[in-house]
């Protein structure tokens, strides 16, 4: 009985929102040290920073930037969803709000992509 309940809870859209929030947080936590290292090159080794910035003009980096914006948006909306769960009364339409937050996150990433190209 417990295994069956676990399967159905994992199929729930809010479980997917939970996983997206955790994975986006993990990915951002892995990205930040690299980002800070790159920023430190501006102070310690400007020539290496210029070399890195020339690499950042490639298509793969542009795609990674879109992914980063998507992760930031997903994580932000996931955090807002968690605050709503904790502070507001439970509503049946919350899975719709979670799906809408994911859609808005995707739209923000696409808008960033269109501007970056």
C-alpha positions as CSV (number, residue, x, y, z in Angstrom):
1,X,0.0,0.0,0.0
2,X,2.8,2.4,0.8
3,X,4.6,1.8,-2.5
4,X,1.4,2.5,-4.4
5,X,0.9,5.8,-2.5
6,X,4.5,6.8,-3.4
7,X,3.9,6.2,-7.1
8,X,0.8,8.3,-7.2
9,X,2.3,11.1,-5.2
10,X,5.3,11.2,-7.6
11,X,2.8,11.5,-10.5
12,X,1.3,14.6,-8.9
13,X,2.1,17.9,-10.7
14,X,3.2,19.5,-7.4
15,X,5.7,16.7,-6.9
16,X,7.2,17.7,-10.3
17,X,7.3,21.3,-9.1
18,X,9.0,20.2,-5.9
19,X,11.7,18.3,-7.9
20,X,12.2,21.2,-10.4
21,X,12.7,23.6,-7.5
22,X,15.3,21.3,-5.8
23,X,17.2,20.6,-9.1
24,X,17.2,24.2,-10.1
25,X,18.6,25.1,-6.7
26,X,21.3,22.5,-6.9
27,X,22.3,23.6,-10.5
28,X,22.5,27.2,-9.4
29,X,24.6,26.3,-6.3
30,X,27.0,24.5,-8.7
31,X,27.0,27.4,-11.1
32,X,27.7,30.2,-8.6
33,X,31.3,29.3,-7.6
34,X,32.2,29.1,-11.3
35,X,30.5,32.5,-11.9
36,X,32.4,34.1,-9.0
37,X,35.7,32.7,-10.2
38,X,35.1,34.1,-13.6
39,X,34.2,37.5,-12.1
40,X,37.4,37.4,-10.0
41,X,39.4,37.2,-13.2
42,X,38.5,40.8,-13.8
43,X,40.6,41.7,-10.8
44,X,43.3,39.1,-10.9
45,X,43.9,38.3,-14.5
46,X,42.1,40.5,-17.1
47,X,43.8,38.8,-20.0
48,X,42.3,35.4,-19.0
49,X,38.9,37.1,-18.5
50,X,39.1,38.6,-22.1
51,X,39.9,35.1,-23.4
52,X,37.0,33.6,-21.5
53,X,34.7,36.4,-22.7
54,X,35.7,35.7,-26.3
55,X,34.6,32.0,-25.8
56,X,31.3,33.2,-24.4
57,X,30.2,34.4,-27.8
58,X,29.6,30.9,-29.0
59,X,26.2,29.3,-29.5
60,X,26.7,26.7,-26.7
61,X,27.3,29.5,-24.2
62,X,24.2,31.3,-25.4
63,X,22.2,28.2,-24.9
64,X,23.7,27.7,-21.4
65,X,22.7,31.3,-20.6
66,X,19.1,30.6,-21.6
67,X,19.2,27.5,-19.4
68,X,20.5,29.6,-16.6
69,X,17.8,32.2,-16.9
70,X,15.2,29.3,-17.0
71,X,16.7,27.8,-13.8
72,X,16.6,31.2,-12.1
73,X,13.0,31.7,-13.1
74,X,12.0,28.2,-12.1
75,X,13.8,28.6,-8.7
76,X,12.2,32.0,-8.1
77,X,8.7,30.8,-8.9
78,X,9.2,27.6,-7.0
79,X,10.2,29.6,-3.9
80,X,7.1,31.8,-4.3
81,X,5.1,28.6,-4.6
82,X,6.6,27.3,-1.3
83,X,5.9,30.6,0.5
84,X,2.3,30.4,-0.8
85,X,2.0,26.8,0.5
86,X,3.3,27.9,3.9
87,X,1.5,31.2,4.4
88,X,-1.7,30.9,2.4
89,X,-4.6,28.5,2.8
90,X,-4.5,25.4,0.6
91,X,-6.3,25.7,-2.7
92,X,-7.1,22.9,-5.2
93,X,-5.9,25.1,-8.1
94,X,-2.3,25.1,-6.8
95,X,-1.2,22.6,-9.4
96,X,-2.5,25.0,-12.1
97,X,-0.5,27.8,-10.5
98,X,2.6,25.5,-10.4
99,X,2.2,24.7,-14.1
100,X,1.7,28.4,-14.9
101,X,4.9,29.3,-13.0
102,X,6.8,26.7,-15.1
103,X,5.3,28.1,-18.3
104,X,6.2,31.7,-17.3
105,X,9.7,30.5,-16.5
106,X,10.0,29.0,-19.9
107,X,8.6,32.2,-21.5
108,X,11.2,34.3,-19.6
109,X,14.0,32.0,-20.9
110,X,12.7,32.3,-24.5
111,X,12.5,36.1,-24.3
112,X,16.1,36.1,-23.0
113,X,17.1,33.9,-25.9
114,X,15.4,36.1,-28.5
115,X,17.2,39.1,-27.0
116,X,20.5,37.3,-26.9
117,X,20.5,36.3,-30.5
